[in-house]
Amino acid sequence: MKKKRIMSMLLTGLLIVSLLSACRQKPASSRKVPSKAQEPTASGSSAEETNVQAGEEKGLQPYKEPITVSLFAKVDSTMNFKDGESMEDNLWTRLCKDKLNINVDYKWVVTDDQYNQKMSIAIASKAFADIMNFGASDKNFKLMYDAGYLTDLTSLYDEYASKYTKSLLEADDGTAINGGTFDGNLVGIPNTNASVEQSNVLWIRTDWLERSGKSAPKTMEELYDLAKIFQSADYDGVGTIYGISMDKGSETNAVSSVPGIFTGFGAYPTRWVEKDGKLVYGSTQPENKKALSYLAKLYSEGLIDKEYGVKDGAKVGEDACSGKIGLYIGGHASPLWPLNATVNEKADWTPYPMPSVSGKPPIQIVGSAASSYYVANKDCEHPEALFKLMNLFTKICFSDEGDPLYFITSEEYREPFKLAPVQAWPMTKNIDVYKRIKEYRDTKDESIINANEETRQMFSFCKKYDETGVREGGWDYKRVFDVGGSEAVLSDYLDHGEIQYDRFYGVPTDTMSSKLSSLQKLEAETFSQIIMGASSVDEFDKFVSEWNKLGGSKITDEVNDWAKSK
């Protein structure tokens, strides 16, 4: 029981990691993924590697003689080590030695909150590691390239990245790779994530929906009508019903909790979108006025909490779980938190696509799939080692040839994947688990479930709920991974081309660095005032004018200049 509880908690953590969200549509100005046009550098010569059995990819072959690769490392409070182990000596550093003949040497190890400062000091003193990692929006990434400190990895990517690694990195048609490319030179290799899971899902109290006699809403008007029914009916008898969830968002983004409402009107606050061949800031587009008018109507009628401006996501989650909300706009993992804490044991939640004005699931725009970029400094003797380390991670953690010891939490190791020196995550990891479970449901072929450890674990939770009806450690996973779960909704989004990426995925421009914070505060204040009825919706037009005057127009020019360079 204890082991299952720990496993459940940590797998929930993995889902949260994956949120930090594969798109079929190419970016506005797309660079093709690297080709074999360039020959590999001398440092990538296969002469340094041992012969292996036929079929083994070059990027997984060990070096004939041991090599040492230096890196910087950051640790967080959840990482743990067995007695006698450390960042320098653990199951992953030993695996790199055993499988690749690579000795991993960490020049320094710091906590998360110290990493950026330590990295800035290292850059200023030119005390580089062989392989370094920069956040996708870290300006130091571009500065290092401009200063000539980084290795062009274009040809090495083609030669050393395994087929499986390439399939993960290129799942978004090259957007993540494009973000690591400057002047046609691939200098940053993305650590990808499931940014597709940033898209919104409409969670509905299933028991309330059945009692209402209505169908799940497909239009914004139907969403409003259902919220009114839930509000007046008060099925759980709690006295105060808001109908639709909404929280305060962040200091600079008052609408971050309800982007699904805006997408229903074709509006995309805080995102950069393409319009008439140019990139424009989503928050300033006219579609926002209709969304703001709609939210103002909901607010005036009490269909969203009039105190939403002081409630964070946790508080709104409590309202949903206590029977005050029947329409919860959230992510794919909402059943794991907060909906798993629903007070009424008879209550159920079912995921549906977001509604829209047209009645069709709207386009959802998510952030870049690249959470960070790995680089090799120009003096690195073995830059191809970056790909070997990444190939090892993707194979061990995600392929059907993997080993759960190095990835999934056990009594021996908690979140062991965090110890890997180089990482890249599948953009559709959780969707792939759902697809395997669905295939099993259709075929009853147990080999499909057992071929992948993570799929086997998720299915075991779903099966437990099927057999026992016990909500803890069962219901929540079933509502995510099984047929009719949230991953099924996301899968349909992808299949129907309803997910696109933010068109700007570069480091902050010069004017962004100096002006964006104040512009975001202006946006948050304006939108909040309109929603709460303190300002007319026409105040939006004034906001757009002010946004442009106060630096937004310059930012737009810089973003389009960036797009032209890609």
KOLMAR-874763 format. One record per residue: residue in three letters; z, y, x of N, C-alpha, C in turn. Coordinates in steps of 0.05 Angstrom, whole numbers, plus 5000, padded with zeros to 4 digits. Each point is the difference from the previous one (the first is absolute). Example, Ala and Ser with C-alpha at 12.3 -4.5 7.8 and 13.67 -1.06 7.14 Angstrom:
! residues 2
ALA515648865264500050244982500050245018 SER498650214993500150245016501450224985 
END
This chain:
! residues 566
MET500049765017500050244983500050255017 LYS501750015021500250225018497350055014 LYS498749785009497550035014497950124982 LYS499949914975498050104981500550294994 ARG502650084998500650274994499150185023 ILE500549925024499150155024497050015001 MET498749784994497149995001498850194979 SER501250004976499150174979500250295008 MET502350085011500550275008498050095021 LEU499449835020498350085022497150004992 LEU499249814982497350014990499550244983 THR502050094986499850264986499550225020 GLY501349995023499650195021497150005011 LEU498949765002497249985009498150134980 LEU500649984974498450134981500150305003 ILE502450105005500450295004498450095025 VAL500149835021498550065024497050024994 SER499149824983497250004994499150234983 LEU502050134987499450244985499250235017 LEU501250005024499550215018497249995011 SER495149794946497949944990498749985001 ALA488949524986497449955010498050134982 CYS498650145010498250164984497149925005 ARG498449994979497249935003498250245006 GLN501050234995498350245003500350125028 LYS497950065013500050115026500950295000 PRO501250095023500850285001497650185000 ALA500550264994497850194997498250015024 SER501150015023498349985024501249785017 SER498649785000501149755012498749935026 ARG501749935019499049905025499949694998 LYS497949885009499849724999502049885019 VAL501049764993501849865018498649935026 PRO501549975021498849965027498049775000 SER497950055016498049805004499949915029 LYS498249825006499849905027498250165018 ALA499750254994498250175015500950045029 GLN502650005005501150055026501049745012 GLU499749985026501149775015502950045005 PRO501649775000502850035006500650105028 THR502250135003500850105027500849775018 ALA500250065025500749795019502749894994 SER501850174990502749904994500149804978 GLY497949994984499849804979498449755007 SER499649965026498349775008501349744994 SER498449814990501049744993500749835025 ALA499250105023500749855025503049995004 GLU501550174988502850015004501449804981 GLU498549864983501249844979499349705005 THR501749834990499749725004498049894979 ASN498849775007498349864981501849874979 VAL499250024975501449874978498249824985 GLN501149854981498449824985497950154983 ALA497849864995497850124986500950104973 GLY499050234992500750124975502250215001 GLU501550015021502150215003498750275006 GLU500750204985498850265004501150135026 LYS498350165012500750125025502550174998 GLY500450134978502350174996502649864996 LEU499949734999502449844998500549835025 GLN498350025019500249855025502250125018 PRO501649835013502050115018498850085027 TYR501350185014499150075027500649775019 LYS498349975020500349795019502550045017 GLU500550255007502450085015501650194982 PRO502649995002501750184983499350305005 ILE500050154979499850295003502450134986 THR500550255006502250154988498850244985 VAL500850044976499150224984502450164991 SER500050265006502350174992499550144973 LEU502250044985499950134974502550164997 PHE500150174979502450134991500949854974 ALA502550004995501049864976502050174984 LYS500049974974502050114983501349784983 VAL502550034995501449814984501350134976 ASP500549854979501450124977502649844995 SER501550094981502749894995499949714989 THR497749924989499849734988499249795020 MET499350085024499249805020502449875012 ASN499849745005502249855012498949815021 PHE501849935018499349825022502049775002 LYS499049775007501849785005501650065026 ASP502349875002501750045024498349965025 GLY500250195018498649985025497250105000 GLU498950074976497350104997500050314998 SER497750125005499750295000497150064993 MET499450264999497250074995498249895022 GLU501049985024498449915023499949695001 ASP501849864987500149715001500749894972 ASN498049924985500349904973497849814994 LEU499949904975498049804994497150105002 TRP499650264996497350115002499250055029 THR501850105016499250045028499449735013 ARG501649804993499549735011497449894989 LEU499350054975497549914989497650125014 CYS500250275006497950135015499649885027 LYS502249925013499849875026498849724998 ASP500949854980499249724997497049984992 LYS499250174981497349984989497950165014 LEU500850225013498050185012500450055029 ASN502349915011500850055028500350305005 ILE501150144980500550295001503050045001 ASN501050145020502850085002500250284987 VAL501650024979500350254986502350165014 ASP499450245009501950175014500450264985 TYR502450034987500550254986501250205019 LYS498650225004500950215019502550144989 TRP500250024974502550094987500149914971 VAL502449984990500549914972501850204987 VAL499250124978501650204986500049944970 THR501750144986500149974971497850164987 ASP499549954974497850134986500150305002 ASP502450114996500350294999499750145027 GLN500049845022499750115026497249975012 TYR498449844986497449915012498250245005 ASN499550174980498150225003500850195022 GLN502650065002500950185022499649875027 LYS500749745002499749865025497049985007 MET498349964981497149985005499050275010 SER500950224988499150275009500850055029 ILE502449915007500950035028498349845019 ALA499349764992498349825016497350125004 ILE498950124979497350135002500150245019 ALA502150164996500250255017500349935029 SER501349785006500449915028497949815010 LYS498149934982497949815006501149735008 ALA502249934989501249735005499149814979 PHE497549925001498849844979500649705003 ALA500049864978500049715000497149914999 ASP499549745005497349904998498950024972 ILE501649924981499350014972502150174985 MET499150194984501850184986499250014970 ASN501950094984499550004971500650284989 PHE498150114985500350274988499849984970 GLY501750154985499650024972497350104993 ALA498949924977497350084992499750304999 SER502150154994499950294997501250145024 ASP500649865022501250115023497950155017 LYS500450265003498150165014499849925030 ASN502049875011499949915027497849805005 PHE499349864979497849805002497450145008 LYS499350214985497550155007500350155026 LEU502450115006500450155024499649825025 MET501049754998499649815022497149945004 TYR498449984979497249955003498650255012 ASP500650234990498850255010500550045030 ALA502449915009500750035028498849785018 GLY498649814988498749795016501849785009 TYR502349964986502049805008499649724988 LEU498049984981499849754986497449845007 THR500249744998497749825006498349984975 ASP497450015004498049954979500049694995 LEU500849924977500349714994497749894984 THR497950154997497749924983499049735007 SER499149955024498949755008502049785000 LEU502550065008502149805002500749904972 TYR500050184980500549924973498049784991 ASP497550055006497949814991500349745015 GLU500850005025500249765016502649844995 TYR502250154997502649865001501549994973 ALA499450174981501349984974499049744986 SER501849834991499249754988498650064973 LYS498549804990498750034975502050064977 TYR502349865002502050044979501250295002 THR500650095024501150275004498050204990 LYS497449975006498050194991499950004970 SER500249774987499949994971502350164987 LEU502350015014502250164989499650305005 LEU499150075024499650285007497750134986 GLU498149854992497650114987499949954970 ALA502249924988500149944971499550254983 ASP500350235012499550254984497450135007 ASP498049845009497450095008500050195024 GLY502149975016500050145025501650265000 THR501350084978501550254999502250015021 ALA501649785002502250005020498950015028 ILE497949855006498850025027498950275005 ASN498850124980498850275002502150205008 GLY502549974990502150195006500949995029 GLY499449785014500649985029497650065018 THR498050124988497550055015499650305003 PHE499550105024499450285006497550015016 ASP498150174991497550045015498549735004 GLY500349824981498749745002501449805018 ASN502450085010501549825018502449894985 LEU500149744998502349864988502349995020 VAL502050174996502350015018502649914988 GLY500149984973502449914986499449764982 ILE501649795003499749764983502250014979 PRO499350004975501950044979501949774995 ASN502550074995501949814988499750044970 THR498649824987499350034972502249914982 ASN499950094975501949924980498749994973 ALA501549914980498949974973500250254984 SER498650215009500150254986498849994972 VAL498549794994499149954973502450004980 GLU502349925011502449984983501350264995 GLN498950225009500950274992499050074972 SER498149844989499050064974502049944978 ASN499750134978502049994978499449784980 VAL502249894989499949804979501750114977 LEU499149954975501650074977501749764991 TRP502650025003501849794992501150064972 ILE499749814981500850044972502249804993 ARG502150094986501949824989498649824980 THR499649755008498449814984501249964972 ASP502749974999501349964974499750244982 TRP500050255011499650244984497150014990 LEU498249935017497150014992499549814977 GLU501249765001499649814979501250104974 ARG502450135001501350104976498550244988 SER498650155017498450234990497549914985 GLY499049765006497649914988497550125012 LYS500350145022497850135013499049845024 SER497650075009498949895024500650185024 ALA499849895024500450175023498050235000 PRO501050245007498250244998497850005021 LYS497650074992497850035018499250295004 THR500750174981499450295002502550165003 MET499750255009502450175003501250074973 GLU498450014979501050054973501649764991 GLU499149765005501449764992502749985016 LEU500050095025502550005015502050194988 TYR499150234991501750204987501149884974 ASP498349884984500849884974502149795004 LEU499649825020501949795004502750115010 ALA499950205017502550135009501550114976 LYS498650124981501350114976501349784984 ILE498649784997501249774985502549905013 PHE499949965027502349915014502450194997 GLN499450265002502050204998501550004973 SER498549984979501150014973501449734992 ALA498949785011501149744992502749945013 ASP500250075026502549955015500849704996 TYR498349825009500449724995502549885011 ASP501050125023502449905012502550144990 GLY499650204983502350154988501650155020 VAL498850135020501550155020500350294993 GLY498450104980500450274991498150215011 THR499249985025498250195013497749865013 ILE497650034989497749875011498050205010 TYR499049965025498050195011497249894998 GLY499649754997497449894996498649945026 ILE499550215017498449985024501750085024 SER499949865022501550065024498950235015 MET501850165012499250215018502450095016 ASP499650045027502250105016499150255015 LYS501850115016499550265013498049995022 GLY499349775010498149995022501450105026 SER498450105018501150115024500250314999 GLU501250115020500350295000497350154999 THR498049885013497450135001498049884981 ASN500849814983498149874982501549934974 ALA499850174981501549964975498849794982 VAL497749905007498749814982499549735013 SER501449945023499549765014500749754984 SER501850034981500949774984498149934978 VAL498250184992498249954978497150045007 PRO499149925023497150045005498249854980 GLY501149794989498549854980499250174976 ILE501750194991499350184979497650175008 PHE500150105024497850175010497449855003 THR500249755010497549845003498749954974 GLY501649994978498949964974498150234991 PHE500350235013498350234994498150055023 GLY499749815018498250045023501050215020 ALA502750045001501250195018501649855022 TYR500050125024501249865023501650195018 PRO502350094990501750185017500649885027 THR500050175020500649955028497949835014 ARG498049914987497849845012497650175006 TRP498549935020497450125005497849834988 VAL498350134984497949854986497350135006 GLU497949854995497350105005498950124974 LYS498950235002498750134977497650165010 ASP497749954989497550135008499549995030 GLY500649775011499549965029502050125019 LYS502150124990502150115017502749894992 LEU502050025019502749914994501650244989 VAL501449954979501650204987502849894995 TYR502050184998502749924996500549944971 GLY500949764994500349914973501750164982 SER502250125012501950164984498850254988 THR497750095012498950264991497649964981 GLN499449764992497749954983500750044971 PRO498050084984500650084972501049774982 GLU499549755008501049784984503150004997 ASN501350135020502950015000501150154975 LYS498550194990500950164977500549834975 LYS498249814996500349824977502449825003 ALA500349905025502349835006502750154996 LEU500050255010502550164998500650074971 SER497950064984500450054971501149764986 TYR499049765007501049754989502949965006 LEU500850045026502749975008501950204987 ALA499050244997501550214987500649924971 LYS498149884987500349904972502149785000 LEU499949815018502049795002502850115004 TYR500150205018502650125006501250154976 SER498350154986501050164977501049824978 GLU498949764997500749824979502149795009 GLY501150045024502149825010499049725007 LEU497449965004498949745007500349945030 ILE500650215016500949965027502750155002 ASP501749905017502750125002499850295009 LYS501350184984500050285007501650065025 GLU501549815010501450035025498749855022 TYR497349944997498649855020500150145027 GLY500250265000499950165025502449955018 VAL502149874990502449955016500549705003 LYS498149834990500349725001498149875020 ASP501049845018498349865019499149744987 GLY498449845016499049754989502149804992 ALA502250005015502249814994501250064973 LYS500450264994501250084975498249944976 VAL497450045004498149944979499849704996 GLY500349855022500049714998502449914984 GLU502350135003502449934984499550054970 ASP498650224994499350064972498349784988 ALA498049925016498249794990501549744995 CYS501849935018501549754998502150014978 SER500950244992502050024979498950044972 GLY497349994998498750014974499250284990 LYS499950195019499250274993497050055003 ILE498649835014497250035006498549744994 GLY497850024986498449774994497349995014 LEU499250235012497550025015500650105028 TYR499949825019500850065027497650005018 ILE499350235012497850025018501049955028 GLY499149795012501049925026498049845016 GLY501049885022498249855017500149704994 HIS498649855016499849714995502749865003 ALA501850115016502649865006502350094982 SER499450154978502150104983501849794989 PRO499149754994501949804990502149925021 LEU499350035026501949945021502150225003 TRP499250254993501750234998498450234987 PRO501250134980502649964988500249824976 LEU497749914989500049874974501549735000 ASN500649895023501549755001502950044991 ALA500950254998502750064991500250074970 THR497949934985500050064971502549874987 VAL501450164985502649924988499649784979 ASN498150054982499549814978498649755010 GLU501449774999498949765010497549914985 LYS499750094975497649934985497750185005 ALA500550225015497850195006498149885020 ASP497550084996497949915019498250235005 TRP498650005023498150205008497449875008 THR497850114990497349905006498350225012 PRO498549945021498350205013497350034986 TYR499050244998497450064989498650215018 PRO497350004999498550225014500850274988 MET499950215017500550274990497950084980 PRO500950144979498150104980498550255010 SER498050084985498550245008498950134975 VAL498950245003498850144977497749834988 SER498449875018497749854991500849724988 GLY502349905007500849744991499549785021 LYS498750085022499549815022502150055022 PRO500849795015501850045022499050215019 PRO501550215006499050225017499849925029 ILE498550165015499949985029502750075011 GLN501049845018502550055014499350065029 ILE501150225010499550085028502649955016 VAL499849845021502349935016499650115028 GLY502250005015499950105028498649805019 SER499650085024498749845020501549735004 ALA498549805006501249745005501249985028 ALA499550205017501150015027502750155000 SER502149855005502650135002500550125028 SER498749895020500250105027497649895016 TYR499850095025497849925018501149925027 TYR499049775010500649915027497850115019 VAL500850095023498250105020500649875027 ALA498150015018500449915027499550245018 ASN501950065018499550235018497849945019 LYS498850215011497649975016500449845026 ASP502549985009500649855024501049724995 CYS499949924975500849734993498249795012 GLU501149815015498349815014498849794981 HIS501349944979499149804981500050114971 PRO498350194994500050104972499349794979 GLU498549795008499349794981502549854991 ALA502250035015502549864991501050114973 LEU499350244993500750114974498949824978 PHE497549925003498849834979501149725001 LYS500649895023501249745002502749994986 LEU501650205004502650024987499750024970 MET498150174991499650034971498949754988 ASN498149865013498949754990502249794996 LEU501849995020502249814998501850064976 PHE500550254995501750084977498649924974 THR497550074996498749954975499749704995 LYS499549855021499749714997502749874993 ILE502150075014502649874996501250084974 CYS499650254991501450104976498449964974 PHE497450015001498550024975497949784996 SER499049885020497949804996501349734991 ASP498349824991501049744991500949835024 GLU499550105024501049865025502650125010 GLY501250174984502450145008502549845002 ASP502250135009502649875002502050194988 PRO501349924978501950184986502450085017 LEU500649855021502350075017499750285011 TYR497650095005499550265012499650234980 PHE500149934975499450204979502150024978 ILE500749784989501749994976502949975008 THR501750164987502949995006501149724995 SER501749925018501449754998502950045007 GLU501649795000502850035009500250075030 GLU497849935014500050055029499150285007 TYR498050114986498950265006499650164974 ARG500750255001499550184978497550175006 GLU498049994983497550155004499049985029 PRO499449765009499249965028497450145007 PHE498350064980497550145006500450275014 LYS502450124995500550265012500149995031 LEU500449775011500249965029497349985013 ALA497949984985497349975012499150265012 PRO499050005025499350255014497650154988 VAL498249864987497650124988499649864973 GLN499450164979499749904973497650114986 ALA499149854980498050094980500349834976 TRP500350134977500649864975497549994981 PRO499749784986497849984980500350224979 MET497850124993500050214980500449894972 THR499549744996500249884974501949755002 LYS502050025016501849775005501149894974 ASN501250164984501349914976498049924978 ILE497850144999497949924982498949725007 ASP499849945025499149745009502049784991 VAL502650065001502049814990499549954970 TYR499750214985499449974971497549834995 LYS497950055016497549854995500449705006 ARG501649945019500649715006501549884976 ILE502050144990501649904978498249974975 LYS498350194995498249984978498149765002 GLU499049965025498249785004501549744995 TYR502549995009501649754994500449974970 ARG500650224986500349984971497549894987 ASP497750075011497449914988499349725007 THR500849915025499149745010502249795003 LYS502550095001502349825004499949865028 ASP498550125018499749895027502350115017 GLU502049845006502450095014499450075029 SER497849915011499350075028499650305002 ILE499250134978499550295001502650155003 ILE502149904987502750125003501249955027 ASN499749765010501349915024498650095026 ALA497650104997498550075024501050255013 ASN501650164986501050255010502950034993 GLU501850055021502850004996500950224980 GLU498950245003500850214982499349944971 THR497649894996499249924973501949784989 ARG500749815017501849794991502750124991 GLN501050195016502650134993499850154974 MET497950164996499750164976499749824976 PHE498449795003499649824977502649854993 SER501649945020502649874994501850174982 PHE499950265005501650184983498950014971 CYS497350024998498749994974500649754985 LYS499949775014500549744988502949984991 LYS501850115015502850004993500550134973 TYR498750234996500350144975498849854977 ASP497649885005498749834980501949784990 GLU501449875019501549774994502850064989 THR501250225009502850064993500450244982 GLY498150195001500350244985502150195012 VAL501049945024502050165014498550245012 ARG500950244994498550245009500350055030 GLU502449975011500450065028498349835019 GLY498550135017498449865019497849834989 GLY499150084975497849854988498350184983 TRP501250124980498550174982498550225015 ASP501450135019498850235014497549925016 TYR500149775013497749915016497749914982 LYS500749884977498049914981498450244989 ARG501550224995498750244989498350145021 VAL500349935025498350125021497749825007 PHE500649745006498049835013498549814981 ASP501149934977498849804983497850124983 VAL498649834986498050084981501250204980 GLY498750224996501150214982502050195014 GLY500349975026501850175016498650245010 SER501650175015498950255010497849975021 GLU500149785016497949965020497449934986 ALA500149884976497649954985498750274991 VAL501750204993499050264992498650135024 LEU501349995023498950125024497449865008 SER500049744997497649845006497650094983 ASP500650054974497950104982499150285008 TYR501950175008499250265010497949985022 LEU500649825020498249975022497349884991 ASP500149804983497649864992498150194985 HIS501150204986498550184984499550275014 GLY500650015026499550255015501650244992 GLU502549944990501750224990502050105019 ILE499849925026501750105021498350135021 GLN500750245007498650155022502250115019 TYR499150075023501850115020499950315001 ASP502250125006500250285007497850065020 ARG498450204995497750065018500850125027 PHE502450115001500950115026502149815011 TYR499549885023501849815012500450065030 GLY499650255007500450085028502750125005 VAL500550085025502550145006499950284988 PRO502450124995500050264987498350215015 THR498650164986498450215013502050225009 ASP498950195015501750225011501350164977 THR498550074980501150154978501949844983 MET499449744997501949824986502750015013 SER500149995026502550005015501750254995 SER498650224997501550264997500450084970 LYS498249914982500150114973500549794978 LEU499649755006500149804978502749984986 SER502250025015502649984988500450214978 SER499450255006500450214981498049974976 LEU497649915006498149954978500949784981 GLN501249795012501149784983502350104982 LYS501750175011502250114984498950174977 LEU497950165006498750164979499049814978 GLU498749795008498949804981502249884983 ALA502149915013502249874985501350194980 GLU500550255008501250194982498250064976 THR497450045006498150074978499849774980 PHE499649765010499749774982502549954984 SER502350035012502649964986500350204978 GLN499450255006500350224980498249954976 ILE497649915005498149954978501049774983 ILE500849785013501049764986502450074982 MET501850165011502550064985499650234980 GLY497650114998499450214981500950285008 ALA500950035025500850265009497650185007 SER497749875004497550145006497749894983 SER498150164993497649914986498449825019 VAL498449824988498249845016498050165015 ASP499450254990498250185014501150095027 GLU502649965005501150075026498849825022 PHE498849784991498749825020497750155014 ASP498550164985497850155012500950195021 LYS502350134995501250185020500949855024 PHE501149764996500849835022497749945019 VAL497749934988497749935016499150245017 SER500050234988499250245014501950065023 GLU502649984995502050045021499949795021 TRP499649764992499849785020497750055020 ASN497850094990497750065018500650235018 LYS501250224989500650235016502149955021 LEU501949834995502249965018499549785021 GLY497549925003499349815021498549764990 GLY499949954974498649774990497050005005 SER498850244998497150025005499449925029 LYS501750095019499649935028500449715005 ILE502149884987500449725002497649844990 THR498950084978497749874989497650005020 ASP499650235013497950025020500549815023 GLU502549985009500749835022499749704993 VAL500749934975499749734991497149924999 ASN498250184991497249944999498749995027 ASP501050165019499149985027500749735012 TRP502549914994500849735009498249794988 ALA499350024974498349804987497349995013 LYS498950235008497450005013500049865027 SER502449995013500249885027500149694998 LYS500449894976500349724997497449864995 
END
